[in-house]
Amino acid sequence: MQISKQDSARLAALFHQMQNRPDRNNEYPDYKDIPALHEMAARIRPYAAKLVEADADTLTDIAAVCRFLGEQYRWLGRGVYAAEFLSAAFHAAVAGAEPLEDAGQLFADAVRARNYYVDDDCEDLKQRAATVLDETTLSHTFASASKRTMKRDPVEMTPEYLAVIDEVEEKVAEEMTAFGRGSCHHRWAMLRDGLAEKGVYWRSPAVMNPRWRFD
């Protein structure tokens, strides 16, 4: 199943739209990129779901788009989507015919994303990884990547949270008045209140990790 010319052109246009945004201050995404990311996600999902029908070139393209989406969503704190697309990127890349120089890194990224909130044995990823990584590398990579150093509220995995977080984050970004050191606490309080207004009760990283110090 090849990516249609229409979808390919639109995916490229969305990528360039985000990368060339005039008001983008750095290489990282923000809430203004969310609509484009969601559209890219909707367009690539049908292809990522049918890897067995894709040729080598299409698998490479699917892997590249999914990896980009996974990395962007991870930076934005959309852990569910990051896990989805980094996993898809690994599956597509390994299914391709070409040897992978960064198979270990792709595997680690997917495992880390899948264990962001809850323990996940990632059996599907391990089975795929076994075709490109030796047993020792696979075992060590999984053990390292699956460890969580910081706790995040699992409510971020729920449909209720995902349905409103984009709107709440946009409002918070527009109304933020505190910046610089310590401003994360101000932002988290605004997110908490905005989500509560939508009926979603969210705990910030500071609440989830009381022994941590956040500046």
N, C-alpha and C positions, 0 to 999 in steps of 0.2 A: 504494500500500500504506500504509494508515493505521496508526498505532500503536494497538494494541488498548487498550480501556479498562483491562483488567487490567494490562498493561505500563505504561501511562501512570500509573496510580495507584501502582504499585509503584516506579517511577522517582522520582516525587514524594516518596514516603515515605522512600526511601533518601537522597535529597538532604537532606530535613529532619532525618533521623536523624543525618547527619554534621554538619550546620550547628548543630544544637541539642544536641550531646553535652555533658552536664554537666561532664565532665572535660577538655573541650577548652580550652586556654589561649589560643589565638589563632586567627587566620583560616586558618592553614595546616593541611594534613592531616598525620597521622602513621600509624604502622603499624596503629593500631586502626581506621582507616578503610578499610584494604585490602579486607576482605571485602565491604563495601558497594560499593566501587568496582568490584570484580570482578563483582559481581552486576549492577550497572548496565551494565557493559561487555557482559556476556553477553546482556542484554535488548535493547540498542540495536543490536548488530552486525547482526542480520538485516535491520533497516530501513535501516541505512547501506549495506548491500550492494545495495539495490534502489531507488536514488534515482529512477530513471526511472519507477517506479510510484507515486511519492509526489506528493501535491498540494502547493500552496504552503505551506499551514499546517503540514503534516507535515514538509516540508523545513526550515521554521523551527525546529520542535521538535527534529528530529534534529540540526541544527546546534548548537542550544543545549546539548543533552545531551553531544554529542561534544566541544564546546569545553570544557565543564566538566571532563569526564573527562581531556582532554588536558592541561589546566592543572594538575589535581590530580596526575596521574601524572608530569608534568614536575617538579613540586616534590618529589615523592617519589623522583626519580631513576630512574623506570622509563621510560627513553628509548624503548624499543621501543613501548610502549603510548602514550606521548605522541605519537610520530610517527604512529601509526595513527589516533588520534582527532583530532588537530589537522588532519591531512590530510582526514579524513572531514568534519570541521566546515567546512572551506573548500569542499569539493566540494558539500556540501549547501546551504551559504549562497549560493554563486554560482548554483546550479541553481534557486534560488527566483526568484519573480517580482519581488520588491521590490528596488530599488536598494540597494547596500551602501555605507554611509558608511565602514566600517572594512575594506574589502576588502584594502587594502594591508597592514594590520596582521595580518589573518587569514592572508594569503599568507606574510608574513614569519615568523609563528609556526610555520606548517607547514614551511616550508623549513628554518628553524633546527632544528626537531626532527628532520627527516629527515637533516640533516647533523651530527648530534650526535656520531656515532661514525665515520662513513665518508662519503666524497664521494658525493653523490647529485644528479644533474642535475634531478631533480624534473620530468621532462618532462610528466607528467600534470597537475601543478599549474600549470605554465607555460601549457599549452594552455587550461586552464580560466580562468586569470588573464587571458589575452589577450582574453577577452570582457568584462572589467570594468576593466582597467587599460590605460593607454596604453603603448606600447612602451618609452619611456624610463623610466617609473616601474617597470614590470615588471623591466627589466634592472637598474636600480640597486638595487631592493629585493632581487632574488635575489643579486646580487653581495655585498651587505652581510650578508644573513641566512645565506648559505651558508658564511661564514668561521668557522672554529673557532679560538677563542682558547685554549681549554684542552682537552687530550687526556683522553679517558676510555677505560678498558679495553673493547675490543669484546667481551670475554667477556660483558658485560652484555646483549648481544643474543641470547645463546644460550638454547635451551630448558632446558639444564641449570641455568644461573644463575637463570632465571625460575622454575623449579620449586621452588627452595629459598630464595630471597632473602627472601621474606615471613617464613618461619619463623626465619631467622637474624636478621633485623632486629628481630623481636619479642624474641628472647632477648637481643640486645645492649641494647635499650632497657630491659629489666628489670634487667640486670646492670651498667649503666653506673654508675660511681662518680665519674668525673671530669667536671666541667662548667666552662663558662666558656672563657676564652681558652686556646687550645692543645688543648682537649679533642677536637677533630676527629681528631687523631693517635691518641688512645686509642681512639676509636670505630672508626676505620679498621682498627686492629690487631685489634680484636675481630671486626670483620666479616671480615677476611682469614682469621683463624683459624677462625671459624665456618664459612665457606664451604669452607675446605680440608678440614674434617672431613666435608663432604658431597661431596668430590671435585672441587670447583670452585676453580681457582686464579686469584685475582683480584688485580689491582694497583690500589692506591689512587691518587687524584689526585696525591698527593705523589710517588709512584713514577713515575707517568706524566709528571709535569711537574717534573723535578728542579731547574729554575731558578726555580720559583715558591716563594713563601714563604706558607705557610698558618698562620693564627693560630687 
